[in-house]
């Protein structure tokens, strides 16, 4: 259970039920009042070496930006929702590109306003819309602090139209298993080989727990997606990803294997990641490999076209071997 080192809060959060609840829950934790959750000067001035320690703090504020972004993968819109950032420290985290070393967990207490916009947008649309509510955070993790995911599912289930989806790397799914979600929620579990989880995805659930969570969620009637993401081409990557896909085929339930879909995403890395990881995790592996990666603009890197193409062919072969009847939504 996450216990914050300190609470940084905007004073107006006490005007919201969740804000009052969190301040009471953490009444014994040291607190610092801030003007804006987006600009905490003392955090911005910290050296990169403080990256992991900064993630021990909890920032509570009010979300001001509510712009929906069109998406063309597993949802129609990416939706700003109840949190951003995370307490985990995955070395490739794309949020670092947006927030630099300030990719710590921020909670937003105006959940009623956010969910109301989702419901109204869904009801106005002529077609059924799916909303991605977890693109900026991990809602399974957040739920252990706020109970927001339980609240969301319970308050969304009676909406006339619309569906929700979100990804996760965590296995703490028991609180949402008994809920009457009415088939409106798709949960997409992100998986990676155990070796990569251990060396790169610090603070996340183990692979065994993630697989068990998938099976429990499916048994509870949730729609299931599986992200093999991000694919990281370390020296022994073929062996690792073949073992992963084989293990999934052995340990996922028949119900899951009947209709789960897959997404496969190759790692994108950046200069910002490199500088933070060198100082925050000096003994960790180096994810940047100049021999097989190339610049993508704005200090970002991805795998060279030929390398990526060969890797995609290998992964498609493995998926065809072990999951011939399951759809791969996309490989990027």
N, C-alpha and C positions, 0 to 999 in steps of 0.2 A: 504494500500500500504506500503510495507516494505521500510523504510528509514534507511540505515545503520548508525551506530554510527561512524564507521571508515572504511576506505578501506585499506586493506593490499594487495600489488600488486608486481608481478614480473616485472622488468623493460621492458622485451622484449614483454610484451603484446601489446605495442603500435605499434608493427610491424604487427598486425592483425586488420582487420576492426572492429571486435567486441570489441577488446581491446580499440581502439581509441574511439569508441562510448560510452563505459561504463565510461571511464575516463572523457569524456565531460559531460555525464549525471550526474555524481557525482562530478563535478568540485568544488562544494562548501563543500564537505565532507572532513574532515581531512584524510590524506593519510600517509601510512608508507610503504616504499619500503622494500621488503624482498628478500632473496636469493632463497628460496624454499618454495612453498606453503605447503609442507609436514612437514616442521620443523620450526615453528614459536616459538622461545624459550620463549618469554614472555607469550605466551598463554599456553604452556606446563607447565609452572611453576605456573600458577594460581591455587588456591584451587578449589576443587569441587564445592564450594558454588557459584563460578562465572560462572557455566555452562550456565545458562540462559542468563546472560549478554554477554558472549562470542558470543552467537548466534546473537547478534545485530550487529556484525561486518560482513563485506563481504570480502572474500578473492578471488583475481582474479589471475589466473596463466595460465600456458600452460600444458596440459596433456601430460605426457611423456610415460605412460603405455597404450598400446593399445591391450593387450592380450584378445582374446575372450575365454570365458569359456563355455564349453558344458553344456547344460541344458536339462532336460528331463521332464519338466512340461508343461508350456504353450509357450515355445519357444525352439529354437535349441541352441541359444547362449545367454549368458549374456554379454553385450557389455559395456565397459567403455565409457561413453558419456560426455555430456557437463557440468555436475555438479556432485558434491558429497556432502553429508550432507544436512542440512535443517535448516530453520529458526524456525520450530516448535520444540517442546520438548516433544515428546511422551516418557513416562517413561520406555518403554520396547524396544526402538529403537535398532535394531540389529547393526546399524552403530556405536553405542557406543562400541560394542565389538571390532570393528576394530580401531576406532579412539579415544576411551576413551572420555574424556570430550571435545576433539577437534573435535566433530561431527558438527561443524558449516558449513555454506554454502560456498562451494568453486566453483567458476565458471571457466571454461576453454574456452579460446578464439579461439582455433584452431579447430573450428567445421568443417571446410571444410575437413580437414585431416581425421577426425573421420567418417564423413558421407561417404566420398569417399571409405574408407576401407569397410564399410558395403555394399555399392553398388557393389564393385568389388568382394567381397566374395560371395554375392548372385548370381551374374552373372556367376561365375565360377562353381557353384554347379549344380549337375545333378538334385537335388530335390529342391523344393520350401523351402526356409529357413525363419524362423521367428526370429527376433532379439529383445531381451529384452533390451531396451535402458534406462530404469528407475529403475534399481535395486539398484543404489547408491544414488538416490535423488528423488525428486518429480518434474516432468517436468511441470506440470500445475502451480505449485508455481514458479518454475524457470522462466517460460515464462512471468510472470508479471514483471520480471526484465530485461530479455534479448531478449524476443520475439523469443527465439531459437526454441520453438516447432512449431510455425508458419513457421519459416524458414525451419525447418527440413521436415515438411509435404510437403511444396511447392517444395522443392528440391528433395524429394524422389519420388514423385508421378509418374514421367516419367521413373523411373528405370524399366528395363525390367523384373526383378525378385525380389522377396523378400517382406517380410512384417515386420511391426514394432509393438511392443506392449510395454505398460508400465502401472504401477499402479499409483493411486493417492488417496490422502485424501482431495483434495481441489475441490471447486466448480467453480473456475474462468475459465470456459470453453468457454465463449462467443467468444474470439478471434479466436478459431479454428473451430467454427461452420460453417462459410461460405466457408471453404476451399474445394477444389476439391481433396479429398484424395484418390479417386478411389478405395475405399474399402480395402486399404492396411494397415489400422491402427486399432488395437484393443486396447481399453482403458478399464482398469480394475479398477473399483471404490472399494476402501476398505471401509467397513462399520462396525460399532459396535453399541451396544445399546447407547442411548443418555447419560445415566448415566456414562458409561465408557468413552465416548468421553469427557465429562465434567471433569471427575476426573483424567484422565490418558493421553489423547491425547491433551496436551496443544498447543494452537496456530493453530489448524486445523479447517476445516470447520465443521459446525453443520450437523447433520444427515439430516435434511430437505433440506439443500442446496445440499448435496451429491446426494440425491434421485432425486431432480429436475435436477441436472446436468446430471445424467444418462439418464433421459427421453429426455433431449435436445440433448445429443450426439447421441442417437439412432435415433431421428428424423432427425439428420444431416447425417445419414447413416453410422456412425461408428459401428464397431463390439464391442459388450459389454460383459465384464466379471464382475463378482461381487465377491469380496473377503470378506468373513466373517472372519476378521482377525485383530489382533490375538484374538482367543477365550480365555478369561480370566475367570477362575473359581472362581469368588468372591462368597460370601455366597448365594446370590440370583440369581446365574447365569442362572438357568433354566428359571425362570420367565423373566429375561431380554432378553435372546436370543429367547425365544418363541415370546415375544412381538416384537422383531426386525424382525424376519422372517415373522410374521403376518403383520406387518406394510409394509414391502417390497411388500408383495402380494397385499396389498390394494392400495399402492401409485405408484408403478411402472406401466408404460404404458403397454398396451396390446402388443405393438410392442416389448418392452423389454422382456416381459414374454414369448414371442413366441420362442426366441432362445438364450437368455442370458445363459451363463454358470457360474458355481460357483466354487470357490476354498475355502476351509476351512482350516485354519491354527491355531494350538494351540500355545499359547505363550511359548517362550523360554526366560528364564531370566538368570541373571548372577550376580556374586559377584560384578563386576564393576558397574552394574546398581544400586545395593543396596547401595554402598558407595556414588555414585554421588547423587542419589535421596535423601538419608538421609540428605545430606548437602545442596543440591540445592532446594529441596522441602520438608522441614522438617515437614510440616503440611499435607502432602499428604498421601494417603493410602499406605500400604505396600503390594507390589505385590508378595512377597515371602511368601509362606505358607509351612512350613516344614512338615505339616501333609499330604499334598497331592502332594508334589514335591520331586524329588530325583536328585542326582548329575548326570550330563551328561559328565563330564570331562572338564578340563581346566576352572574350576570355573563357569560352566554353570549348569542350572537346567531346568528340564521340569517335566510335570505331570507324576506321577506313572502310570505304564501300566494299571492297573485295573481302576484307576480313569479316565484315558484318554479313555479307551475302553467304559466305561459306558457313558461318555460324547459324544463320537462319535455316539453311538447308539441313544441317545436322539436327537442329531442334525439331523441324518439321518431320524428319524421318523418325525420331524418337517418339514424337506425339502420335504419328500414324501407327507405330508399333504398339504402343501401350494404351492409347486413347483414340482408336480409329473412328469412334462414333461421336466424339465430342467436338463441338465447333471451336475453332480458334477465331475469336472476333477480329483480332489484328495482331501484327507483329511490327513494332516500330523501334 
